[in-house]
Amino acid sequence: MTIHVRYFASIREALGPGEKVDMPAGATLSLLRDLLIERSDAHAQALARGRALRCALNQALADESSVVPDGAEVAFFPPVTGG
C-alpha cells in the first residue's frame, strides 16, 4: 500500500515537503517512522526516536500505535509549530 507522508516546520526544512512510501498492509505509524529513519542520515536525524514529534493520520492527531490505511496521509511535525 502507498502512504503519502508530509513534513512540517523543522522536519520539512531537513527532508522537504513530503514523499510517498510503500508499506505492508496493517502497518502502524511506529513502523512507518522506523522505515523512514532507515532511508537516510537526514531522515534518521529529523525523525529520531529520542526526538519529540507529533503525528497526524488523515489530518487527525494520532499515536504511533495507529494502523495506517492504504492511501492515507501521514504528517510529522514538532510539538509546537508557528506560522
C-alpha positions, 0 to 999 in steps of 0.5 A: 500500500502507498502512504503519502507522508508530509513534513512540517516546520523543522522536519520539512526544512531537513527532508522537504515537503513530503514523499510517498512510501510503500508499506505492508498492509496493517502497518502502524505509524511506529513502523512507518517512522522506523522505515523512514529513519532507515532511508537516510542520515537526514531522515534518521536525524529529523525523525529520531526516536529520542526526538519529540514529534507529533503525528497526524493520520488523515489530518487527525492527531494520532499515536504511533500505535495507529494502523495506517490505511492504504492511501492515507496521509501521514504528517510529522511535525514538532510539538509546537509549530508557528506560522 
